[in-house]
Amino acid sequence: MNRPKLSMCNFLADLDQLKDFAIRNGFDGVDWSFAIKDLPQTPRQESDWVNRIADLAPLEIRYHCPFEKVDLGHHDLEEVKAADALFRRIIRLVSKAGAEYLSIHVGLGHDTTKILSWDATIDNLRNLVQYAAERGVKICLENLAWGWTSKPNLFEKLIRRSGAGVTFDVGHAHACEVVNSQQYTVEDFVSPHQDRVFNAHIYHTEISGIGHLPPQHLSDIRNRLDLLHVIGCRWWVLEIREAQGLLKTKEIITQYLASHLKN
């Protein structure tokens, strides 16, 4: 088994502390989640941000847009224009930073899909994927615990018709209704497009109002780690945003890799 790169979230605001924590604890990279309020506003601020990110070397950096209620397929065309402009702005920013991957969502933060257009979502996502590709960035769509992307059959259509890559969130897959009801399996999220899974978000499960829960034992996530191994995903984000749970998760992942790297 080729060892995957283990990365962590940018849960520490101070970049020196973030880099020190990551390197001291054996992480290979950072999965950087943007906050809209903190985005650079001017070309000078963008250049300063790019230089600050460069100081995180030798850590690899990939990017993530966990923006609630920012959708390319909203029925309100003004909402669509705003979302598209925001994503394109971030694509240009991460391209300037030399990044190759950007994860986004469909339907995050909404409690209904009635305000979204299926066809517009696919068309606009396809256009965004192409815009990013022209700038050396691969857009990856993440599966959520609710909504269209929580259903493997719809997730597959969104990926195939837009040309996006996949960010496979194993905690969302564990938590979603169609898996718990045994209508689908966790594997169904990735089996149609194994070669397009470029990122994995790893934790045990997500509980509404609480957030991401770390695994307590390897048995909690072993089968999902086996799946990542089989499909060849090599970017594993331990998506826990507090130190104790993050390091507990890393201990479990390290245990898993130690047993597999021997084989």
VENWOVEN-V720457 format. One record per pair of residues at least 6 apart in sequence whose ideal C-beta (glycine too) atoms are under 8 Angstrom apart, sorted by the first residue. I is the first residue (numbers start at 1). GAP is how many residues later the second one is. If there is no record, write none. Layout:
i gap
I GAP
I GAP
//
This chain:
i gap
1 228
1 256
1 259
1 260
1 262
2 232
3 254
3 258
4 224
4 229
4 230
4 231
4 232
4 253
5 23
5 24
5 55
5 229
5 230
5 231
6 20
6 21
6 22
6 23
6 230
6 232
6 244
6 247
7 20
7 21
7 22
7 23
7 24
7 52
7 53
7 55
7 228
7 229
7 230
7 231
8 13
8 14
8 19
8 21
8 22
8 23
8 229
8 230
8 238
9 21
9 22
9 23
9 24
9 228
9 229
9 230
9 231
9 232
10 8
10 20
10 21
10 22
10 23
11 7
11 230
11 231
11 232
11 235
12 6
12 9
15 37
15 40
15 41
18 12
18 38
19 36
19 37
19 40
21 6
21 222
22 7
22 8
22 37
23 36
25 222
25 225
26 224
26 228
27 32
27 223
28 31
28 32
29 30
29 31
29 32
29 33
29 206
30 26
30 29
30 30
30 31
30 32
31 30
31 31
31 32
31 33
31 72
31 168
31 170
31 206
31 208
32 21
32 29
32 30
32 31
32 32
33 30
33 31
33 32
33 33
34 29
34 30
34 31
34 32
34 33
34 56
36 31
36 34
36 50
39 50
39 51
39 54
40 6
40 8
40 9
40 53
46 47
46 50
49 44
49 48
50 43
50 46
50 47
53 8
53 44
54 43
61 36
61 38
62 37
62 38
62 39
62 40
62 41
62 137
62 173
62 175
63 27
63 31
63 36
63 38
63 39
63 40
64 38
64 39
64 103
65 22
65 25
65 37
65 38
65 39
65 40
66 39
66 42
67 19
67 37
67 38
67 41
67 42
68 40
68 41
69 39
69 40
69 41
70 12
70 13
70 16
70 17
70 38
71 8
71 9
71 12
71 35
71 36
71 39
71 45
71 50
72 8
72 11
72 12
72 15
72 34
72 48
72 49
72 52
72 53
72 56
73 7
73 33
73 43
73 44
73 45
73 46
73 47
73 48
73 49
73 51
73 52
74 6
74 9
74 41
74 42
74 43
74 46
75 40
75 41
75 42
76 39
80 40
80 44
84 40
84 43
84 44
87 17
87 41
88 40
88 43
90 12
91 11
91 37
91 40
91 41
91 44
91 46
91 48
92 43
94 8
94 43
95 37
95 40
95 41
95 42
99 38
100 36
100 37
100 38
101 36
101 37
101 39
101 64
101 97
101 98
101 134
102 30
102 35
102 36
102 37
102 38
103 37
103 38
103 39
103 64
103 96
104 24
104 35
104 36
104 37
104 38
105 36
105 37
105 39
105 44
106 10
106 15
106 19
106 35
106 38
106 41
106 42
106 43
106 52
107 6
107 9
107 37
107 39
107 40
107 41
107 42
108 36
108 39
110 6
110 37
113 34
113 35
116 32
118 30
121 27
121 37
122 35
122 36
122 39
122 40
125 14
125 16
125 33
125 37
125 39
126 35
126 36
126 37
128 11
129 10
129 33
129 34
129 35
130 33
132 6
132 7
133 6
138 27
138 60
139 25
139 26
140 24
140 25
140 26
140 27
140 58
140 59
141 8
141 14
141 17
141 18
141 21
141 23
141 24
141 25
141 26
142 7
142 24
142 25
142 26
142 27
142 30
142 59
143 6
143 7
143 12
143 23
143 24
143 25
143 26
143 29
143 30
143 33
143 46
144 6
144 25
144 28
144 32
145 26
145 27
145 30
145 31
145 61
146 30
146 31
148 6
148 7
148 10
149 6
149 9
150 22
150 26
150 27
150 28
151 25
151 27
151 33
152 26
152 32
152 36
152 37
152 40
153 31
153 35
155 34
156 36
156 37
158 6
159 6
159 7
159 33
159 34
159 37
160 32
160 33
164 32
165 31
165 32
165 33
165 34
166 23
166 24
166 27
166 30
166 31
166 32
166 33
167 30
167 31
167 32
167 33
167 34
168 21
168 22
168 29
168 31
168 32
168 33
168 60
168 65
169 31
169 32
169 70
170 16
170 30
170 31
170 32
170 33
170 51
170 54
170 57
170 58
171 30
171 31
171 32
171 33
171 34
171 35
171 41
171 42
171 68
172 29
172 34
173 6
173 13
173 16
173 51
174 12
174 30
174 31
174 32
174 50
175 30
175 31
175 32
178 6
179 6
179 7
186 37
186 38
186 41
187 40
190 7
190 37
190 41
194 36
194 37
194 38
195 36
195 37
197 31
197 34
197 35
197 36
198 35
198 37
199 34
199 36
199 38
200 28
200 33
200 35
200 36
200 37
201 36
201 38
202 19
202 22
202 23
202 26
202 34
202 35
202 36
202 37
202 47
202 51
203 9
203 10
203 11
203 12
203 35
203 36
203 37
203 46
204 8
204 9
204 10
204 11
204 12
204 16
204 17
205 7
205 8
206 6
206 7
207 6
211 30
212 27
212 28
212 29
213 32
214 26
214 31
214 32
214 34
214 35
215 6
215 33
215 34
215 37
216 32
217 35
218 34
218 37
218 38
220 32
221 31
222 34
225 28
225 31
228 8
229 31
236 17
238 8
238 11
238 12
238 15
240 6
240 9
//
